[in-house]
Amino acid sequence: MTSRRLRAAVIGTGFVGPFHVDAIRRAGYADVVALAGSNSGRTESRAAALGVERATTDVEALLADPQIDVIHVCTPNATHVDLAGRALRAGKHVMVEKPLALTVADARGLEQLAAERGLHGGVAFTYRGYPMVQRAQRLVAGGGLGALRLVHGGYLQDCLANETDFNWRLEAAAGRSRAVADIGSHWFDTAEFISGARISAVCADFATFLGTRVRPAAPGIAFERASGEGVPVAIESEDAAVILIRFADGARGSLIVSQVSPGHKNSLTLELAGSSASMAWAQEDPERLWLGTRDDQRTVVREQGRSEIGVPSLPAGHPEGWAEALRDLVRAFHGAIVAGEPAVDAPYPTLRDGVRAVSLVDAAVESARSGRWVTVAG
């Protein structure tokens, strides 16, 4: 167990980086000592707004700093492996935004590197941090639904619904998949976490509804609308996907993923049906679980004075949302480091979970390409 507070640095100044700064502080185990980015002006501006003393574009110097214990990688997909790998080789624990890597081989390489160095590595599958997701997982594990039969739902957004919507995720360098890798990976992870079941095969149909988009002179960050004139560019990654799912235990499932569904901002929904009961959760109404049997239906809410995951929670009726879920994920990650716990079977989404998600995305991409069922590796 370390006797001092951790010193953390965040790499990435776009949408999610500042939320990691906030989550690190509220998690309680670490101080944010540096913020790094690729644009000096924006990095300095972000650092000043967030009250982070050190702003830098010199990632090499940051990683070489012996006083920094943990690095949070919050950058575009194509940079994750390089930055996380360099951080691990520098002896830093790492928390990486998803997807962990663009290929399964690269993801496994990071997992192996962390194991060899005896370092903690986490992936920001934020939805596991919701109190009611934790409660749903315990209910299923305790047999509350009976034998699992069906798992279905969706993840719908409208952030890329118009041809003038544009950000780095639309560039070819972001990887072979966009919607499934970006948000479908969250659904896959949440579904497997709650159900305790492994997806064994997928049959996917991808669609690119906007084959041409307008790239502005200065592309925005996630969820920002582009403005001004730009250049038309061809888009190859999927706007949406419909995926059939088989689970190893015999259950069946389905998933609809879309970043072009008007009116849906961040609509992750998940329903599980077992032999004795069904259960549903929606991210946009995260304090409630719907439970149904053949004879009864009821809504379960977070209980007054109860902490679902063993950390201080707001009283019932004071909704805990996405930022709190990320905070609690970071709390588990940093807490394990401070306690000197082994990285194996850690109480947070690990690099192994990151490898799993990349394997699921890869299977979906191959299925959409080939038009057939594809077995999920691992």
Buried (B, 14 or more C-beta within 10 A) or exposed (E): EEEEEBBBBBBBBBBBBBBBBBBBBBBBBBBBBBBBBBEEEBBBBBBEEBEBEBBBBEBEEBBEBEEBBBBBBBBBBBBBBBBBBBBBEBEBBBBBBBBBBBBBEBBBBBBEBBBEBEBBBBBBBBBBBBBBBBBBBEBBEEEBBBEBBBBBBBBBBBBBBBBBBBBBBBBEEBBBBBBBBBBBBBBBBBBBBBBEBEBBBBBBBBEBBBEEBBBBEEBBBBBBEBEEEBEEEEBEBBBBBBBBBBBEEEBBBBBBBBBBBEEBEBBBBBBBBBEEBBBBBBBEEBBBBBBBEEEEEEEBEBEEEEBBBEBEBEEBEEEBEBBBBBBBBBBBBBBBBBEEBEBEEBBBBBBBBBBBBBBBBBBBBBBBEEEEBBEBEE
